[in-house]
Amino acid sequence: MHPSDENHMKDDLESDGTYRVAPDDAKRDAQELRRVREAKPARAATARASETREALTQDDETEGDEHGGGESEESDESHDESHDESLPPPISRPSNPKPWLVVAGITTAFLMIAWLAGAPQLVVPEPSSDGSPIIPELGFFERLAGVARTAVYLALATLGGVFGVLCLAFLRQRPVGDVIALFAKVLAIVAIGMLVWLVPSEIRFVKQTLNVLGVPLLAGLCAMPVLRLAPRDAALATAFTMMGMLLLVLVAHTVVWAAG
């Protein structure tokens, strides 16, 4: 160490063992402390501003994604709606089947009660020797047979009606829709059509024609408001129903012939 430096340090040494600080150095240190203190709030404000900008950016991105997702969902929904509108309406629209079952039950019960009561409107007149028609009185077993015939005919005609509607749906390329409601509606339609059996007639041919053809004709008329069918579609469904009934009759005769 240079002797002058040692002398300078000795001069700065105080009597209590501390060193004297020059005024310029003290002023410089105070300025540096002040700059450091002033810089801390500025850095904190800068950090808070950057955090705020990042949060706003993330919120904008999230809102953009949600908006884009909403637009895509809306576009998908509009596409589905347009696709549904392009399809033809189903033949059997969704509905509660209970009212139709109630209608079928009341109508069938009324017809069975008429058989049990021996209503003369249900009897086919027989010709007499003098040409006047004779309406025979129904016996007990004939009344029971009429009740059983009503129940069996109702079940077979319902199956034939459903077959006719399915054939119409295949021909028109229309969806079937609610199958349970379809069975209930066809059951009610057939039960209403069977009320033709109660139409009185003293002419044997007319009575037989009503019993055979009156049921499908009245059922076809009822199918238009119930199934919302056009007259042409109702006629096609009725024709397919009669074909289905004919097939059932042929199958029944075949089974009886095979079993006999």
PyMOL commands that set and color helices and strands:
alter all, ss='L'
color gray80, all
select helices_A, chain A and resi 3-12+23-86+98-117+120-122+140-172+179-198+204-227+231-259
alter helices_A, ss='H'
color red, helices_A
select strands_A, chain A and resi 126-127+133-134
alter strands_A, ss='S'
color yellow, strands_A
deselect
rebuild
show_as cartoon
